[in-house]
Amino acid sequence: MQLTTVQIRQYAVVTLAVSVVAYHLYLIFTGLIPNLISRPIHLALALPWVFLIDAKGSSARRWSGYLLCAVGIWACGYVALNRDALGDQYGYLEGTEQYLLAVGLIIVVLEMARRAIKLALPTVAVLALAYGLLGQHLPGEFGHPGLPAGSLLGTLTIAEGGLWGPLTGVSVNVVAIFVILGAFVSAGEGGTAFMSLATKLAGRYRAGAAKVSVLSSAFFGSISGSASANVASTGAITLPTMKRLGYPPSFAAAVEAVASSGGQIMPPLMGAGAFVMMELLRMSYADIMSAALLPSVLFFFAAWAGVDLFARRYGLHAMGPDEIPASAVVLRLAPFFLIPFSILLLVLFFTGYTPQFAAASGIFASATLLVVDDQFLFSISRWFTRLVTACISASRQIATIASIIICAGLVIGVLNQTGLGIKVTSVIISLAGGQLWIALLLTALACLILGMEVPTTAAYVICVSVAGPALEKLGLAPLHAHLFVFWYALLSTITPPVCGTVFIAAGMAQTRWVPVAGQAMRLGLGLYVVPLAFVANPALLYPGAHTGMAMLAFSKVAAGLWLMSRALIGGKTPFWTAPFFLLAGLAAIFVAGVGP
């Protein structure tokens, strides 16, 4: 039987997807592979997804994609095959071929990021490269002594100081594995199980459909780590339900946008930034999760409280009994997420194995569960189809994240070589006048501005590289500084003018985005306040070591968030009471902070 072009393409895509998943799982069990081998292979496997498989547009764009993909794979192969010889060069280019490789590889990475995530991050990377090559001509303290082109470009491309640095290591060794886990859980009945549980828990309350959105987005976001994916998946179910029950479209869209934005800060999986944080802080993932737990719950508590206050104001009702699944249905579906997550957490917290091994254990459990449906009926053909779907979904997400992280690695590489980060740190300290809270506000503003055009993970990495040392010099603990920057890198998801999740939710709800953004900023109060709250109440980040103080701080901040939500959303009391609620909320959060 002769295969058609379409069939050949489909087989090629499936083969590549399976290879991507198999390669990253292989890295967990095979022992140590040199970084200049494993990381170039990671990029080489990601390139076809951006340049070929998902390529859209004109014929010229497609042909340029073939060319760039070929150049990128050749460059990755060259680095991997010549790893020993390149190690003896200590990051200095030798010969015309290596200069062509360096320039070609940088162009490929920049264009890969542009096609995957638009223009902003590559523009930042180009400016960083220009500074590295020409910064010696700048007057004043922001100039640098100058770097030989062979050293600058070589460190970025044939050594572990740029494209193949620690950030890419996180993408290869940790992020990819957890992305695969999320894809495998979602490919089966896991998503349905999350939604059923959320509906069972919240549907019977006032504004039940909106509260289902909050819970389901928290559940689903914890495995997807993507605000946009969260809106698209849970919003496809919750938004029509809210509109059918008579909720204002702008309110329905705002709820979905806010709840979906919290997925990246919700354990156990969180977003890619959490794994980068683990690498930068040299902390265990269990410690990162423990620190993130109470703040993330406070975020969703603030969203829940805001929804409840809106429900009182607009008279929004619960879901009907016929729309809430029976307990038997929820219990029948529960194993589809309880089994993989229980295995993940048990291995993570009660064994000496790595987070990657724990995630791999969850992946194998999820893959096994794909063979049955929600009625526990077996089907090998369905298992194979779901397995392929999971591999393709995971590979696409891995390629997108690789585009972000590897391009951000260029920026970090230049910062490290030129010392620009230290100079920016000194400027922040100078502008803050030695005052931590002023430095925090300046950092928050920088995160918001950068996050408007740069994905959350890249915004976090760049901001923490330049502002993190300043905050630490002013007395903030490294964990607090990193979590603070990570949270504020998320601000742009609901804050105009960009507010990506607001645009998506407004489009799905078929309403104007401006009212959605206004309501989202009030419902998303926790995103603005909680980072300041855990600076003022450090015990929030240490629930394991200081349980009593952590719960006291949690109760105090939760009360403050409710009072502030009451002030911003209003109700049936006179409007002039709003300032009193606001002041009371601020006092509850910031007066007499609780710390270990």
N, C-alpha and C positions, 0 to 999 in steps of 0.2 A: 504494500500500500504506500502510495506516494504522499508525503506530507505537504500540506500547503504552507505558505509563508507565515500565515497567522498561527498555525499549529506549532511550527518551529519556534516562533517567537514565544509562544506560551510555554513550551517545554524549556526554553532557555531561561525565562523568568523564574519558573519553578525551580530549576536546577540551581540558579544563582541564589534564590531565597533560602533553599535548604542548605546550601554551602555556607551562607552567612551565619545562619543559626548554628550549624554544626561546628563551624570554626570557633565561634565564641564560647560554645560549650566545651570544645576540645581544649581551649586554653586553661580552663579551670582544672582539668584532671591530668594535664600533661606535664605539669611542673613549670619551671621557669624557662621562658623563651626570651632571648635578648630583645630589648625594646626596639632596636633598629631593624628588627625582623617583624615582630608582632604588630607594631603600630603602622608601618607602611602597608602591610597586608590588609589591615583594618580599613585604611583609606582606599586602597585599590578595590576592595569589595563594595565600598559605598559609592564610588564614582559612577558606575553604570546606572544606578537608580536615579541619580540627578540628571546626568547628561544624556542618557539613552531611553530608559524605560519610561520615565515620567516626563520626557521632553515634549513640549508643545510649542506650536508657533510655526514660523516660516521654514522653508526648505533650508535656507542659509543657517538658521538657528540649529536645525537638526544636524546638518553636516558639520558645523562648528562643534557641536556636542560630541560627534564621533572623534574629531581631531583632538579635542581637549581630553576626552576620556583616554584615548590612546597615549597621549603625552603623559598624562598622570599615571597610568598603569606602568609605562616604561620607567618613569622616574622612581616610582615606589619599588619596582623590581630591582632597579639599579642599586638603590640604598640597601634593600634587604640582602641582595646577593653579595654586596661588597662591604658588608658591615665591619668585618675585621680590618680591612685596609682603611676604611674611613675613620675608624677609631684612632688610628695612628696619626691622622691629620689634625686632630684636636679642633675640629670645627673650622678649618681654613680651606677654602676652595683651591684646587690645583688643576690647571688646564682648562681649555676652552669648553670641553664636554661638560665639566662640572658646573661651570658658570651658566651654560645653557640649561642644564638640569635645574639649577637653583631658580633661575628666572622663570623657566617654564612651569615648575612646580608651584611657585608662588602665584603665577597667573591662574593656574588651574584651581587652586584653593580659593582665590578671590572670586572667580567666576562661579565656582560651585556654590559658594555662600550666597552670591547674588541671585542665582537661579532658585536656590532653596528657600531663602528668607528675605529677599529684596535687597536693596542697595545700601542700607545704613551701616551694617557691620563691615562689609568690605570697604566702605568709605573710611571708616575709622581705622581700619588696618592699613589702607593706603597712606593716610596721614601719618600714622605711626612709622611706616617704612620711610616716608619722605623725611621725617624728623631724624630717623636713624642715619640716613645717608647725607643729609644736608644741615643737620642741627648745629654743626660747628660754626655755621655762618650767622646764627642768631645771636644778637647782643644780650648782655645781662646774664642773670643766673640760670635762665632756661636754655642757654646754649650748652653744648658738650664739647669735649676736646677733639672729637672726630674719631670715626671708626673706619678702618680699611674695608672696602666693599667685600673683599674676599672673606674677611672675618665675620662681618655682620650677616651676610647672606649664607655663609657656610654654617654658622651657628644655628641659623633658623632652619636649614634644610638638610644638612648631612650629620648634624649632631643632635643632642637631646635638649636643645635650648630654645626651640620654637615649635615647629610643626610636630616634632616627635617628643615634646616635653611632657611633664607630669599631667597636664590637662588632657592630652590625647590618651595618656595611660588610663585616666579615669574613664574616658569614653570607651576604650577597648575592654578594660578588665571588669568594670563595674556597671556603668550605665547600660551598656548593651545587654547584659544579662537580665537586669531588672525590666528593661523594655520587652525582652522576649517573654518574661513571666507575665507581664501585663497583657501582651498580645494573646498568649495561650489561654489565660483566664477569660478574656473577652470573647475569644473565638467559640467558646462553648456556651454553657448556660449561666456563666458567672454574672454577666450583665443583667440578665433577667432576674437572677437571684438577688442581686443588690437592689434592684427596683422593687421587687416584691417585699423585701424586708423593710425598705424605707416607707413604702405605702402602708404596710401593716402597722408600723410604729407611729407614723405621723398623720396618716390620712384622716383619722377620726377627730383631729383637733381643728380649732378655728383656722381658716385659711389652710386647710389640710393639704391641698395640692401644692401650694407654695412651700410648705414645710417638707413635703416629700421631695421637692426639688433640692432643698438645702441638704437633707440627709443623703439622697441618692448621689448628689454631686460630691459630697464628702467621701462616700464609699467608693464611687467610681474614680474620682480624682486621685485617691490614694494609690491606685494602681496605674493610672494613665500618666499622671504628672504633667498633663498638658491642658491648659485652660480652654484652648480652642476645641480640642477633641472632646472635652467634657461638655461644653455647650452643645456641640453638634450631636452627641450621643444621647445624653439625658434630656436635653432640650427638645429633641424630636418627640419625646413622650410627654414631658411635663408641660411644655408650653401650650399645645392644643388642649390639654385637660384644663389648665387654668383659664384659658379663654372661653372654653365651653361652659365653665362654671360661673362666668360673668366677671372674672377679675379684670381690672383695667389692663390693656395690653402693655402699657409702659411699665406697670408694676410687675407683671409676669416676666417680662424680658429682663428687668433689673434684678429680680430674684435669681434667675438662672445665671446671669452674668456674674453676680457677686459670688454665689455658691460655687460656680465652676472655677473661679479664680483661686479659691482656697485649696484646690487639690494639690498644688505644688508645695504646700506647707503642711500637708496632712500625712502623718505616718500611717502605715509602715513604709510605703515606698517613696512618697514625696516626688519631687522632680529631679532632673539631672543635676541641678545645683547642689542638692544635698550630698551627692556623691563627690562632687568637686570639693565641697566644704570638708568632707571627711579626709580627702587627700591633703588639702592645704593645711588643715589643723592637726593632721596626724592623730586623729581620734578614731575610735571604733564607731561603726555605723550604729551600733546599739546606743552609744552615748549621744550621738546626734539625734536619734529618734526620741530618746528620753527627754532631751532638752526641748525638742520641738513639740512634744505632745500637748502640754497644758496651754501654751500660746495658741496652737491651732484649734483646740477645743474652744478657747475664748473667742476666736474669730467666728466660728460657726455659732456659738452662743449669741454673739452680737447680731449675726444675720437672722437667727431664729427669733430673737427678741424684737428686732425691727419688723420682721414679717408679722409677728403677733400684734404689734402696735398698729401697723397698717391695717390689719384685719379688723381691729376694734374700730378704727376710724372709718373704714369703708364698708363695714358689715359683711365681710367675706366669710363664707360658710365652709364647713367641713365637706369632705367627699362623701358620696352616698355609700351605704352599706354594700351595695352591689358592686362598687368599684374597688373595694378593699379585699385583697385576697384572703382566703381562709387560712387559718393557722396550719392546717395540713399541707397546703400548697407551699407556704413559706418553709416549713420543716423539710418538705421533700426537695426543695431547691437549695437549702442551706449548705449541703455538702459540697456543692460546686464552687463555693468560695471558702468555706470553712476548712476543708481538707488542705488545699494548697497553702493557705495563709497560716494555718496551725503548724504545718510542717516547717514553713519558712521561719516562724517565730520561735518554735521549739529548737530548731538547729541553731538559730541566731543567738538565742539567750542561754541555752543550756548545754551547748557543746563548745568545743574550742575551734570549730571550723569557721572559715571565712564567710562574709556576707555573700560572696559569689557562690560558694558551695550551698549555702542555705537557699539562695534563689534557684539554683539548679535543681535542688530537691523539690522545690515547689513547681518548677517547670515540668519535671517528669510526672509529678502527681497530676498536674493540669492536663498534660498530654494524654495520660491514661483516661481521665474523665471525659475526654472528647469522644470516646467511643459510645457513650450513652447520651440519650436526650433527657428531657425533664420528666419523662415517664420511666426512665431507667431501661429503655429498650436499646439493645445492642445493634450496631450497624458498622461494619468494617468500611463500607464505601463512604458513609458519612464521616467516619473517623479520619479517613484519608483526605477528604475534601476540607474538613476543618483544620487538619494539620497543615495543609498547603496554605490555606487562608491565613493561619496564624504566622507562618513563616514569612509570607509576603508582607503582611502588616508590620511585623517586627523589623524586617529588613528596611522597609521604607522609613520607619521611625528612626532606626539606627543611622541611616544615611543622613537624615535631616539633622540629627543631633551632632553627628560627626562634622557636618558642614559648619555648624555653629562653633563647636569647641575647637576644631583645628584652626579655623580662621581667627578665633580669639587667641589661640596660642601664638600667632604672629604678633599680636599687640603686646602680649605679656613678654614675649621674647625681646622685643625692642625696648620695652620698659626696663627690663632687667639689665640689658647691655648698656643702656645710656644713662641709667640712674634717674630717669624722669620721674618715676614714682616717688622717690625720696624728695625731689624738689616740690612736687605737688603736695606731699605730706606737710612740708614746712610751710607752704602757703596757707593750707587749711588751718594749721595751728596758729599762724600769725593772724589770719582773719578772725579766728575765734577768740583771740586774746587770751588763750589759755583756758577758756571756759568749755567744759565738755558739752553742755547742752547746746551751745551755739554751734559747736563742731558737728553735733548730731543733726541739727536742722540743716546745716550746709550740705552734709552728706546725703540727707534725705532728698534735698532739692536736686543734687547731682544725680542720684539714682533715678528720680522721676524723669529728669530731662533725658538721660541716656536710655532709660527703659522705653521711652516713647518710640524709638526706632530700632532698638536692638533687643533681641530676645532676652528673656529673663536671665537665663544662665550666663550669657555673655555680659549683660549689664552688671550682674553680681560679680563676676570674675574681674572685670575691669575696675569697677568701683572699689571693691575690697582691696585690690592691688595698690590703689593710690590713696584711698581714704582710710583703709583699715589700720595701717601703721600709725596714722595721726590719732585715731580714736584710742588705740592702745597706749600711745605715749601720754594721752590725757587721763589715763587711769581705767579705761574700759577693758574688761577681760576679753581675750581673743574670741572665745565662743560667743559672747554677747555682741561683739563688733561684727562678726560674720553673719550671725542670725539677723541683726539689725539691718545690715546692707541687703541681705537676701530678701527679707520681707519688703523693704522699700523698692527693690528692683521690680516687685510685682505691681506697684502702684499704677503703672500705666495701663494695666489691663482694664481698669474701671475709671481712670481719671482722664478727662479730655485734655488735649484734642485727639489723642490717638485711640485709647480705650478699645482695644481689639475685641474683647468679649462682648462689650456693649453693642458694637456694630453687628456682630454675628447674631446675638440674641434679638436685637431690634429687627433685623432682616427676617429672622425666622418667625417673629411675632407680627410682622408686617405693620410696624409702627415707627414713628420718627425717633431717631437716636438721641436727640437732645433731652427730652423728658426722661428717657431711660437712664441716661448718664446721671441726671440730677438725683433720681431716686436710688441709683446704684451707689452713689457716693454716700448717701445717708445709711443705706442698708449695709454698706461695706465699711462702716465706721471702725470696725476692729482692725482692718488693714492699716489704717492711719494711726491708731492709738496704741495697739498692743505692743509694737516694738518699743515705744517709749515707756510703756508700762513695765516690760521686763527689764529695762535698764533701771527704772526706779525701784523695782521689786525683784532683785536678782534671784530670789528663792524660786520663782516660777520655772527656772530652767534646771532645777535640781530636785525633781520630785522623788528620786530614789534615795539620795543622800540626806535630804532635809524634808521629809514628807510633811510633817506638821506645819512648818513654815511655808512650804509650797502651797498647801491647801488653804492656809490663811490668806496668802497673797492672791491665790486664785479667786477666793470668795470676795475679797476686797475689790479686785479689778472687775469681776463679773458684775458686782453691784454698781460700780462706776460706769461700766458700759451700758447697763440698762438705763441708768439715770440720763446719760448723754443721749442715748437713743430716744428716750422720752422727750428730751428737749428738742431734738432735731426733727422728729416725726410728728410729735404733737398728739392730740387726742381730744377728749371732750372737756378738758379743763381750759380756763382762759389762756390766751396766747402769752400774756405777760408772765406766766409762771415758768416759761421756757428758760430764761436766764438762770433762775434759781436751780432748776434741775441740772443745767449745764455745769454750773459752779459746784454743785454738790457732787456730780459725777467726777469732775476733775480732782476735787479734794479727796474723794474716796480712792482714786487711783494713785495720786502722786504724793499725798501727805502721809507721812509715817510709812515710807517704803519698807518692805520686808525683804531682808537678805540674809544669807548664811553668814 
